[in-house]
């Protein structure tokens, strides 16, 4: 039976130059990037350095022992993904009232965990549809 993975929750925040991120569970494990893709690459590098340090301290551990969960708040997602039409997304992917959805994305209306899951599923559905396409 395999070892239990350690979960790292990485909080992504928009900055004036791109994005920053930090692990909730490990103080000082942080990085930046001009895009989310770059940020994730940089975080993997920072995690590798952390694992090497732990190995030097005698721990038997490797990078694959970690499961990384990236979290970003709703307002920042749609600020970053400006190409997504909020009205069309609300209607076609999240099944949420368009006006209420715009309020959610601006932080003007409280967002329940149930609605957050609904929106997250909508984003994943959109991503799945896009990943299935090949342009010709």
NUFIRO-807004 format. One record per residue: residue in three letters; x, y, z of N, C-alpha, C in turn; residue number from 1. Coordinates in steps of 0.1 Angstrom, whole numbers, plus 5000, padded with zeros to 4 digits. Layout:
! NUFIRO-807004
<'ala'; <X; Y; Z>; <X; Y; Z>; <X; Y; Z>; NUM>
...
! end
This chain:
! NUFIRO-807004
<'unk'; <5008; 4988; 5000>; <5000; 5000; 5000>; <5009; 5012; 5000>; 1>
<'unk'; <5006; 5022; 4992>; <5014; 5034; 4990>; <5012; 5044; 5002>; 2>
<'unk'; <5022; 5052; 5004>; <5022; 5062; 5015>; <5010; 5072; 5013>; 3>
<'unk'; <5006; 5077; 5024>; <4995; 5088; 5023>; <5002; 5101; 5018>; 4>
<'unk'; <4996; 5107; 5008>; <5001; 5119; 5003>; <4998; 5131; 5013>; 5>
<'unk'; <5008; 5140; 5014>; <5006; 5152; 5021>; <4999; 5162; 5012>; 6>
<'unk'; <4988; 5168; 5016>; <4981; 5178; 5008>; <4987; 5192; 5011>; 7>
<'unk'; <4990; 5199; 5001>; <4994; 5213; 5002>; <4983; 5222; 4995>; 8>
<'unk'; <4978; 5231; 5002>; <4968; 5240; 4997>; <4976; 5253; 4993>; 9>
<'unk'; <4976; 5255; 4980>; <4984; 5267; 4975>; <4974; 5278; 4971>; 10>
<'unk'; <4975; 5289; 4978>; <4966; 5300; 4976>; <4972; 5310; 4966>; 11>
<'unk'; <4965; 5312; 4955>; <4969; 5321; 4944>; <4962; 5334; 4945>; 12>
<'unk'; <4970; 5345; 4944>; <4965; 5358; 4945>; <4970; 5366; 4933>; 13>
<'unk'; <4962; 5375; 4928>; <4966; 5384; 4917>; <4974; 5395; 4923>; 14>
<'unk'; <4985; 5398; 4916>; <4994; 5409; 4920>; <4995; 5419; 4909>; 15>
<'unk'; <5002; 5430; 4911>; <5003; 5441; 4901>; <5012; 5436; 4889>; 16>
<'unk'; <5020; 5426; 4892>; <5029; 5421; 4881>; <5025; 5407; 4877>; 17>
<'unk'; <5015; 5401; 4882>; <5011; 5388; 4878>; <5003; 5381; 4889>; 18>
<'unk'; <5010; 5371; 4895>; <5004; 5363; 4905>; <5014; 5359; 4916>; 19>
<'unk'; <5009; 5358; 4928>; <5018; 5352; 4939>; <5010; 5340; 4945>; 20>
<'unk'; <5018; 5332; 4952>; <5011; 5320; 4958>; <5019; 5316; 4970>; 21>
<'unk'; <5012; 5310; 4979>; <5019; 5304; 4991>; <5011; 5292; 4996>; 22>
<'unk'; <5019; 5283; 5002>; <5013; 5271; 5008>; <5007; 5274; 5022>; 23>
<'unk'; <4995; 5271; 5024>; <4989; 5273; 5038>; <4996; 5265; 5048>; 24>
<'unk'; <5000; 5253; 5045>; <5005; 5243; 5055>; <5020; 5245; 5058>; 25>
<'unk'; <5028; 5252; 5050>; <5042; 5253; 5052>; <5046; 5268; 5051>; 26>
<'unk'; <5050; 5274; 5063>; <5054; 5287; 5063>; <5066; 5289; 5054>; 27>
<'unk'; <5066; 5300; 5046>; <5077; 5304; 5038>; <5078; 5297; 5024>; 28>
<'unk'; <5069; 5288; 5021>; <5068; 5281; 5008>; <5059; 5290; 4999>; 29>
<'unk'; <5066; 5299; 4991>; <5059; 5308; 4983>; <5066; 5311; 4970>; 30>
<'unk'; <5059; 5317; 4961>; <5065; 5320; 4948>; <5057; 5331; 4941>; 31>
<'unk'; <5061; 5335; 4929>; <5054; 5344; 4920>; <5055; 5339; 4906>; 32>
<'unk'; <5047; 5345; 4897>; <5048; 5342; 4883>; <5040; 5352; 4875>; 33>
<'unk'; <5043; 5355; 4863>; <5036; 5364; 4855>; <5023; 5358; 4850>; 34>
<'unk'; <5021; 5345; 4850>; <5009; 5338; 4846>; <5007; 5327; 4856>; 35>
<'unk'; <4995; 5321; 4856>; <4993; 5310; 4865>; <5001; 5298; 4861>; 36>
<'unk'; <5003; 5296; 4848>; <5012; 5285; 4844>; <5026; 5286; 4849>; 37>
<'unk'; <5032; 5298; 4848>; <5045; 5301; 4853>; <5046; 5300; 4868>; 38>
<'unk'; <5035; 5305; 4875>; <5035; 5303; 4889>; <5035; 5289; 4893>; 39>
<'unk'; <5028; 5280; 4887>; <5028; 5266; 4890>; <5041; 5260; 4888>; 40>
<'unk'; <5048; 5263; 4877>; <5061; 5258; 4874>; <5071; 5263; 4886>; 41>
<'unk'; <5070; 5276; 4889>; <5079; 5281; 4900>; <5076; 5275; 4913>; 42>
<'unk'; <5063; 5272; 4916>; <5059; 5265; 4929>; <5065; 5251; 4929>; 43>
<'unk'; <5065; 5244; 4918>; <5071; 5231; 4918>; <5085; 5231; 4921>; 44>
<'unk'; <5092; 5241; 4916>; <5107; 5243; 4918>; <5109; 5246; 4933>; 45>
<'unk'; <5101; 5255; 4939>; <5102; 5258; 4953>; <5100; 5246; 4962>; 46>
<'unk'; <5090; 5238; 4958>; <5087; 5226; 4965>; <5098; 5216; 4964>; 47>
<'unk'; <5105; 5215; 4953>; <5116; 5206; 4951>; <5127; 5210; 4960>; 48>
<'unk'; <5130; 5223; 4961>; <5141; 5228; 4971>; <5137; 5225; 4985>; 49>
<'unk'; <5124; 5226; 4988>; <5120; 5223; 5002>; <5122; 5208; 5005>; 50>
<'unk'; <5118; 5200; 4995>; <5120; 5185; 4997>; <5135; 5182; 4999>; 51>
<'unk'; <5143; 5188; 4991>; <5158; 5186; 4992>; <5163; 5190; 5006>; 52>
<'unk'; <5158; 5201; 5011>; <5161; 5205; 5025>; <5157; 5194; 5035>; 53>
<'unk'; <5144; 5190; 5034>; <5139; 5180; 5043>; <5147; 5167; 5042>; 54>
<'unk'; <5152; 5163; 5030>; <5160; 5151; 5028>; <5173; 5153; 5035>; 55>
<'unk'; <5179; 5165; 5034>; <5192; 5168; 5041>; <5190; 5167; 5057>; 56>
<'unk'; <5178; 5170; 5061>; <5175; 5169; 5076>; <5172; 5154; 5080>; 57>
<'unk'; <5172; 5145; 5071>; <5170; 5131; 5074>; <5156; 5125; 5071>; 58>
<'unk'; <5147; 5133; 5065>; <5134; 5128; 5062>; <5135; 5120; 5049>; 59>
<'unk'; <5127; 5110; 5049>; <5126; 5102; 5037>; <5113; 5107; 5030>; 60>
<'unk'; <5115; 5115; 5020>; <5104; 5121; 5013>; <5108; 5125; 4999>; 61>
<'unk'; <5098; 5126; 4990>; <5101; 5132; 4977>; <5089; 5140; 4972>; 62>
<'unk'; <5091; 5147; 4961>; <5080; 5156; 4956>; <5067; 5149; 4954>; 63>
<'unk'; <5068; 5137; 4949>; <5056; 5129; 4946>; <5047; 5126; 4959>; 64>
<'unk'; <5053; 5128; 4971>; <5046; 5126; 4983>; <5035; 5137; 4986>; 65>
<'unk'; <5035; 5147; 4978>; <5027; 5159; 4980>; <5016; 5159; 4969>; 66>
<'unk'; <5004; 5162; 4973>; <4993; 5165; 4964>; <4990; 5180; 4965>; 67>
<'unk'; <4991; 5187; 4954>; <4990; 5202; 4954>; <4976; 5206; 4950>; 68>
<'unk'; <4969; 5213; 4958>; <4956; 5219; 4954>; <4957; 5234; 4953>; 69>
<'unk'; <4955; 5239; 4941>; <4956; 5253; 4938>; <4943; 5259; 4940>; 70>
<'unk'; <4942; 5270; 4948>; <4930; 5277; 4951>; <4931; 5292; 4947>; 71>
<'unk'; <4921; 5297; 4941>; <4920; 5311; 4937>; <4905; 5316; 4939>; 72>
<'unk'; <4903; 5328; 4944>; <4889; 5332; 4947>; <4882; 5335; 4933>; 73>
<'unk'; <4869; 5335; 4934>; <4861; 5336; 4922>; <4864; 5350; 4915>; 74>
<'unk'; <4864; 5360; 4923>; <4866; 5374; 4917>; <4879; 5374; 4909>; 75>
<'unk'; <4890; 5368; 4914>; <4903; 5368; 4907>; <4903; 5359; 4895>; 76>
<'unk'; <4895; 5348; 4895>; <4895; 5340; 4883>; <4889; 5347; 4871>; 77>
<'unk'; <4878; 5354; 4873>; <4872; 5361; 4862>; <4879; 5375; 4859>; 78>
<'unk'; <4887; 5380; 4868>; <4896; 5391; 4865>; <4907; 5386; 4856>; 79>
<'unk'; <4912; 5374; 4859>; <4923; 5369; 4851>; <4918; 5364; 4837>; 80>
<'unk'; <4907; 5357; 4837>; <4901; 5351; 4825>; <4891; 5361; 4819>; 81>
<'unk'; <4895; 5372; 4815>; <4886; 5382; 4810>; <4880; 5378; 4797>; 82>
<'unk'; <4886; 5368; 4790>; <4881; 5363; 4777>; <4867; 5356; 4779>; 83>
<'unk'; <4864; 5352; 4791>; <4852; 5345; 4794>; <4841; 5355; 4796>; 84>
<'unk'; <4830; 5354; 4788>; <4819; 5363; 4790>; <4811; 5358; 4802>; 85>
<'unk'; <4810; 5366; 4812>; <4803; 5362; 4825>; <4789; 5358; 4823>; 86>
<'unk'; <4782; 5366; 4815>; <4767; 5363; 4812>; <4766; 5350; 4806>; 87>
<'unk'; <4773; 5347; 4795>; <4772; 5334; 4788>; <4776; 5323; 4797>; 88>
<'unk'; <4787; 5325; 4805>; <4792; 5314; 4814>; <4781; 5311; 4824>; 89>
<'unk'; <4775; 5321; 4830>; <4765; 5319; 4840>; <4753; 5311; 4835>; 90>
<'unk'; <4749; 5314; 4823>; <4738; 5307; 4817>; <4741; 5293; 4812>; 91>
<'unk'; <4752; 5292; 4805>; <4755; 5279; 4798>; <4763; 5269; 4806>; 92>
<'unk'; <4771; 5274; 4816>; <4779; 5264; 4823>; <4776; 5264; 4838>; 93>
<'unk'; <4772; 5275; 4844>; <4770; 5274; 4859>; <4755; 5273; 4862>; 94>
<'unk'; <4746; 5276; 4853>; <4732; 5275; 4855>; <4728; 5284; 4867>; 95>
<'unk'; <4733; 5297; 4867>; <4731; 5306; 4878>; <4725; 5319; 4871>; 96>
<'unk'; <4716; 5326; 4878>; <4711; 5338; 4873>; <4723; 5348; 4869>; 97>
<'unk'; <4722; 5354; 4858>; <4733; 5361; 4852>; <4737; 5373; 4861>; 98>
<'unk'; <4726; 5381; 4866>; <4729; 5392; 4874>; <4735; 5388; 4887>; 99>
<'unk'; <4730; 5378; 4893>; <4736; 5373; 4906>; <4750; 5368; 4904>; 100>
<'unk'; <4753; 5362; 4893>; <4766; 5357; 4890>; <4776; 5369; 4889>; 101>
<'unk'; <4772; 5379; 4882>; <4781; 5391; 4881>; <4784; 5397; 4895>; 102>
<'unk'; <4773; 5396; 4904>; <4775; 5401; 4917>; <4786; 5392; 4925>; 103>
<'unk'; <4784; 5379; 4923>; <4794; 5370; 4929>; <4808; 5373; 4924>; 104>
<'unk'; <4810; 5375; 4911>; <4824; 5377; 4906>; <4829; 5391; 4910>; 105>
<'unk'; <4821; 5400; 4915>; <4826; 5413; 4919>; <4827; 5413; 4935>; 106>
<'unk'; <4823; 5402; 4941>; <4824; 5402; 4956>; <4812; 5410; 4962>; 107>
<'unk'; <4802; 5412; 4955>; <4791; 5420; 4960>; <4780; 5412; 4967>; 108>
<'unk'; <4780; 5399; 4964>; <4769; 5390; 4970>; <4776; 5379; 4977>; 109>
<'unk'; <4771; 5374; 4988>; <4777; 5363; 4995>; <4776; 5350; 4987>; 110>
<'unk'; <4786; 5342; 4987>; <4787; 5330; 4979>; <4787; 5318; 4988>; 111>
<'unk'; <4777; 5309; 4987>; <4777; 5297; 4995>; <4786; 5287; 4989>; 112>
<'unk'; <4790; 5277; 4998>; <4799; 5267; 4993>; <4792; 5259; 4982>; 113>
<'unk'; <4779; 5257; 4983>; <4772; 5250; 4972>; <4773; 5257; 4959>; 114>
<'unk'; <4771; 5270; 4959>; <4772; 5278; 4946>; <4787; 5278; 4941>; 115>
<'unk'; <4796; 5278; 4950>; <4810; 5278; 4946>; <4813; 5264; 4939>; 116>
<'unk'; <4808; 5253; 4944>; <4810; 5240; 4938>; <4803; 5241; 4924>; 117>
<'unk'; <4791; 5246; 4923>; <4784; 5247; 4910>; <4792; 5255; 4900>; 118>
<'unk'; <4798; 5266; 4904>; <4806; 5274; 4895>; <4819; 5267; 4891>; 119>
<'unk'; <4825; 5261; 4901>; <4837; 5253; 4898>; <4835; 5242; 4888>; 120>
<'unk'; <4824; 5235; 4890>; <4820; 5224; 4880>; <4818; 5230; 4866>; 121>
<'unk'; <4812; 5242; 4866>; <4810; 5249; 4853>; <4823; 5252; 4846>; 122>
<'unk'; <4833; 5257; 4854>; <4846; 5260; 4848>; <4853; 5247; 4843>; 123>
<'unk'; <4852; 5236; 4851>; <4857; 5223; 4847>; <4851; 5218; 4834>; 124>
<'unk'; <4838; 5220; 4833>; <4830; 5216; 4821>; <4835; 5224; 4809>; 125>
<'unk'; <4837; 5237; 4810>; <4842; 5245; 4800>; <4856; 5240; 4796>; 126>
<'unk'; <4865; 5238; 4806>; <4878; 5234; 4803>; <4878; 5220; 4796>; 127>
<'unk'; <4870; 5211; 4800>; <4869; 5198; 4793>; <4865; 5199; 4779>; 128>
<'unk'; <4855; 5208; 4776>; <4850; 5210; 4763>; <4862; 5216; 4754>; 129>
<'unk'; <4869; 5225; 4759>; <4880; 5231; 4752>; <4891; 5221; 4750>; 130>
<'unk'; <4894; 5213; 4760>; <4905; 5203; 4758>; <4902; 5192; 4748>; 131>
<'unk'; <4889; 5190; 4745>; <4885; 5180; 4735>; <4886; 5185; 4721>; 132>
<'unk'; <4888; 5198; 4719>; <4888; 5204; 4706>; <4902; 5204; 4699>; 133>
<'unk'; <4902; 5202; 4686>; <4914; 5203; 4678>; <4911; 5213; 4667>; 134>
<'unk'; <4919; 5223; 4666>; <4916; 5233; 4655>; <4922; 5228; 4642>; 135>
<'unk'; <4915; 5231; 4631>; <4920; 5226; 4618>; <4920; 5238; 4608>; 136>
! end
